[in-house]
């Protein structure tokens, strides 16, 4: 078996900003781990710069940002800009989960978000998306 086939998909599940609700992030992190992904959870109240640093230092394939605070149009682009500054954006899948109004989705996708998963999304749908779109390394 080659080294690349043994490498697990590495996911950072991140809570950005002052959002203090992380039950969903814990559920996602557990589901990703059960799916065979290597998961790092950021903990609550992380600044965009903290998430970028964790993503770069942990060399993750996926950054999953969980946000319920309504600050997604401010905080998510800052994470993307930080990944770009470190040259990590092109080989990182950026996902957003949480409460994202329909009218804000295009702006986030234009900023570089690969997919948005709202409440009620089947877990298997998110996992399958990652398996199909995580960058090859």
Buried (B, 14 or more C-beta within 10 A) or exposed (E): EEEEEEEEBBBBBBBBBEBEBBEBBEEBBBBBBEBEBBBBBBEBEBBBEBBBBBBBEBEBBBBBBBBBBBBBEEBBBBBBBBBBEEEBBEBBBBBBBBBBEEEBBEBBBEBBBBBBBEEEBEBEEBBEBBEEEBEEE
